[in-house]
């Protein structure tokens, strides 16, 4: 998204301080440290010739939500334990607004979803991807009733519901079984 900014600056023109205000369009997708050249907006030449060029070094304010790598964006989205276990819709922030997507049942913590073409869009038509890391939020400060419900859930839960845990425990058992046989 192009953005218009009003910039005000002081410049020195042969022993005289002057103020100048310009409206500048910052191109979409501009990176931190990029240099914009504004022709004829710099200081006047000594011999009455054409004004020089003004060079603006762009400083992109860091986002509290997104990390950027080239044209790709990365965001971590916290989801509830229930949504991770049962699946459901979650809201995902993107440069063009918030959109929803469906999370499948049993989504693990740290799973990364890729949304092609939802990253940074440049003025030249290039576009990056949006990478969403799922962060399953573990509830804190549970009430007694909530703790009892979790305990009941855990009692009813079997290793077939937790294939990674089962595989891990099987490998641990093999490791120690093999050591005892040696």
Buried (B, 14 or more C-beta within 10 A) or exposed (E): EEEEEEEEEEBEEEEEEEEEEEEBEBBBBBEEEBEBEBEEBBBBEEEEEEBEEBEBEBEEEEEEEBEBEEBBBBBBBEBBEEBBBEBBEBEBBBBEEEEEEEBEEEBEEEBEBEBEEBBBBBEEEEBBBBBBBBBBEEEEEEEEEEEEEEEEEEEEEEEEEEEEEEEEEEEEEEEEEEEEEE
